[in-house]
Amino acid sequence: MKEYWKKIYDTRYFWSHLAIMDLKSRFRRSKLGLLWSVCQPFLLTIVMAVVFSTVFHQPLGDYLLYILSGMVVWDLITASVISGGGCFLSSEQYARQFKHPMTIYSLKFAVFTVITFFIELIALVIWVLVYVPENLTIAVWTVPLTGMILFLISWELTTMAGYANTKYRDYPQIMGLVMQTVWYLSPVFFKEEMFTSNPILETLFRFNPLTHILNLIRNPFYVGWFQRDWITYLLSVRLYFLQY
């Protein structure tokens, strides 16, 4: 296992270069470039917040912050689960030429995904600064640790998705439907009190891992406190699985 990790480290310039190439190709010939990663979730959140704050009778500014804090994490999860499924197939030519560990191809996609996540996070930081500036200090302090945990989660999900897609070519279509279902069963834009009206929905809410993953960002940015127990738990679990 130590030798395997050493090979990953030795190829760091290779997979980091691939990640940078993916980032450049995504915004090639775009007028706004990386700004799209800030504008897209923010503009989409505004539309959703206006609609759902009216339907659920929620304050617009508060609900916008709630949705945006969920959207930035949701984008990372869905990118890892769905788009990440192509990490091995898209790197087939490199895998045939070089005898590098296969997980570097899921690693480079996880790096690309987390970089995009941090760019999207700028929109959330701006809105926190405008709406609840008192939360900004603790939010910024938690970003490095939270980012590391989300990176480990992304790498793990991308690796599993890549192997699944290699064996089952219908994986992207199936997971697209699955994640659309999970979207409505997770507190991305639904608040906790919307789940407590039904015992089954409340149980799904409590045991849904996405609830706690979303809280890694939502608690410091939206609520203004640091959820130490879940961070410790998630970090230990992810590090354990990444050993194998």
C-alpha positions in Angstrom: 0.0 0.0 0.0 2.9 2.4 0.8 4.4 1.7 -2.6 1.0 2.4 -4.3 0.8 5.8 -2.5 4.4 6.5 -3.5 3.5 5.9 -7.2 0.7 8.4 -6.9 3.0 11.0 -5.4 5.7 10.4 -8.0 3.2 11.1 -10.8 1.9 14.3 -9.1 3.1 16.5 -12.0 1.4 14.3 -14.5 -2.1 14.2 -12.9 -2.0 17.8 -11.8 -1.2 18.8 -15.4 -4.2 16.8 -16.6 -6.4 18.6 -14.0 -5.2 22.0 -15.1 -5.8 21.0 -18.8 -9.4 20.0 -17.9 -10.0 23.3 -16.1 -8.6 25.3 -19.1 -10.6 23.3 -21.7 -13.9 23.8 -19.7 -13.7 27.6 -20.1 -11.9 27.8 -23.4 -13.3 30.6 -25.7 -15.6 31.7 -23.0 -16.0 35.4 -22.5 -16.4 35.2 -18.7 -14.1 32.2 -18.2 -13.9 31.1 -14.5 -16.5 33.8 -13.6 -19.1 31.4 -14.9 -18.4 29.2 -11.9 -19.4 32.1 -9.7 -22.3 33.5 -11.7 -24.0 30.2 -12.7 -24.8 28.9 -9.2 -25.6 32.4 -7.9 -28.0 33.2 -10.7 -29.7 29.8 -10.5 -30.0 30.2 -6.7 -31.7 33.6 -7.2 -34.3 32.1 -9.5 -35.0 29.2 -7.1 -35.0 31.5 -4.0 -37.5 33.8 -5.5 -39.8 31.0 -6.5 -39.5 28.8 -3.4 -39.4 31.7 -0.9 -42.8 32.7 -2.3 -44.2 29.2 -2.2 -42.9 28.4 1.3 -43.3 31.9 2.7 -39.6 32.3 3.5 -37.6 35.5 3.7 -35.9 35.9 0.4 -32.4 36.9 1.7 -32.3 34.1 4.3 -33.6 31.5 1.8 -31.1 32.5 -0.9 -28.3 31.9 1.5 -29.7 28.6 2.5 -30.1 27.4 -1.1 -26.7 28.7 -2.2 -24.9 27.0 0.7 -26.5 23.7 -0.4 -26.0 24.2 -4.2 -22.2 24.6 -4.0 -21.9 21.2 -2.2 -24.5 19.6 -4.4 -22.7 20.6 -7.6 -19.5 18.9 -6.2 -21.4 15.7 -5.3 -23.3 15.4 -8.6 -20.1 16.2 -10.6 -18.3 13.4 -8.8 -21.1 10.8 -9.1 -22.2 11.5 -12.7 -19.4 13.3 -14.6 -16.8 11.5 -12.6 -18.0 8.2 -14.1 -16.0 9.0 -17.3 -12.7 9.6 -15.5 -11.2 6.3 -16.6 -12.8 6.0 -20.1 -11.6 9.5 -21.0 -8.1 8.7 -19.9 -7.9 5.4 -21.7 -5.1 6.5 -24.0 -2.9 7.5 -21.1 -3.7 4.3 -19.2 -2.6 2.2 -22.2 0.7 4.2 -22.6 1.7 4.5 -19.0 1.7 2.0 -16.1 0.5 4.6 -13.6 -2.0 3.8 -10.8 -5.5 4.0 -12.2 -6.7 6.1 -9.3 -4.6 9.1 -10.5 -7.3 9.6 -13.2 -10.0 9.8 -10.6 -7.7 12.0 -8.5 -7.2 14.5 -11.3 -11.0 14.7 -11.8 -11.4 15.2 -8.0 -8.8 18.0 -8.1 -10.6 19.6 -11.0 -14.0 19.3 -9.2 -12.7 20.8 -5.9 -11.1 23.7 -7.7 -14.4 24.4 -9.3 -16.1 24.1 -5.9 -13.7 26.7 -4.4 -14.5 29.1 -7.3 -18.2 28.7 -6.7 -17.7 29.3 -3.0 -16.8 32.9 -3.8 -20.4 33.6 -4.6 -21.4 32.2 -1.2 -18.7 34.2 0.6 -20.0 37.4 -1.1 -23.6 36.8 0.0 -22.5 36.0 3.6 -20.6 39.2 3.6 -23.7 41.1 2.5 -26.4 39.3 4.5 -24.7 37.8 7.7 -21.2 39.3 7.9 -20.9 38.0 11.5 -20.7 34.4 10.2 -17.8 35.2 7.8 -14.9 34.7 10.3 -15.9 31.2 11.3 -16.9 30.3 7.8 -13.6 31.2 6.3 -11.7 29.5 9.1 -13.5 26.2 8.4 -13.0 26.2 4.6 -9.5 24.5 4.6 -10.6 21.5 6.7 -14.0 21.3 5.0 -12.4 21.5 1.6 -10.0 18.6 2.4 -13.0 16.5 3.6 -15.0 17.3 0.4 -11.9 16.5 -1.7 -11.6 13.0 -0.1 -15.3 12.4 -0.6 -15.1 13.6 -4.2 -12.1 11.3 -4.9 -13.8 8.3 -3.4 -17.1 8.9 -5.3 -15.3 9.6 -8.5 -13.2 6.4 -8.2 -16.3 4.2 -7.6 -18.2 6.0 -10.4 -15.3 5.5 -12.8 -15.2 1.7 -12.2 -18.9 1.4 -12.4 -19.1 3.3 -15.6 -16.3 1.2 -17.1 -18.3 -2.0 -16.5 -21.9 -0.6 -17.0 -22.1 1.9 -19.9 -25.6 2.9 -18.9 -24.3 4.3 -15.6 -24.5 8.0 -16.4 -28.2 7.8 -17.5 -29.1 5.7 -14.5 -27.3 7.8 -12.0 -28.8 11.0 -13.5 -32.2 9.7 -12.5 -31.0 8.5 -9.1 -29.4 11.8 -8.3 -32.6 13.7 -9.4 -34.5 11.6 -6.9 -31.9 12.2 -4.2 -32.2 15.9 -4.9 -35.8 16.0 -3.7 -35.0 13.8 -0.6 -32.1 16.0 0.5 -32.2 19.5 2.1 -30.6 21.2 -0.8 -33.4 23.7 -1.0 -36.0 22.1 1.4 -35.5 23.2 5.0 -35.5 20.7 7.9 -39.0 21.7 9.1 -40.4 20.7 5.7 -39.3 17.1 6.4 -40.5 16.8 10.0 -44.2 16.9 9.0 -44.0 13.3 7.9 -42.2 10.5 10.0 -40.9 8.7 7.0 -39.5 11.9 5.4 -38.0 12.9 8.8 -36.2 9.5 9.0 -34.9 9.9 5.5 -33.6 13.3 6.4 -31.8 12.2 9.6 -30.1 9.2 8.0 -29.4 10.8 4.6 -25.6 11.2 4.5 -26.0 14.2 2.2 -27.7 16.0 5.0 -24.5 16.0 7.1 -22.2 16.6 4.1 -24.3 19.7 3.2 -24.0 20.8 6.8 -20.2 20.9 6.5 -20.7 24.2 4.5 -24.2 25.2 5.7 -23.5 25.3 9.4 -20.6 27.7 9.4 -21.8 29.9 6.5 -25.6 29.9 7.2 -25.9 29.1 10.9 -22.6 30.4 12.1 -21.2 27.4 14.1 -18.7 24.6 13.5 -20.0 21.0 13.6 -16.9 19.3 15.0 -18.3 15.9 15.7 -19.5 15.2 12.1 -16.3 16.6 10.7 -14.2 14.2 12.8 -16.5 11.3 11.9 -16.5 12.0 8.1 -12.7 12.6 8.0 -11.9 9.3 9.8 -14.4 7.3 7.6 -13.0 8.8 4.3 -9.4 8.2 5.3 -10.2 4.6 6.3 -11.8 3.8 2.9 -9.0 5.5 1.0 -6.5 3.0 2.5 -8.0 0.2 0.4 
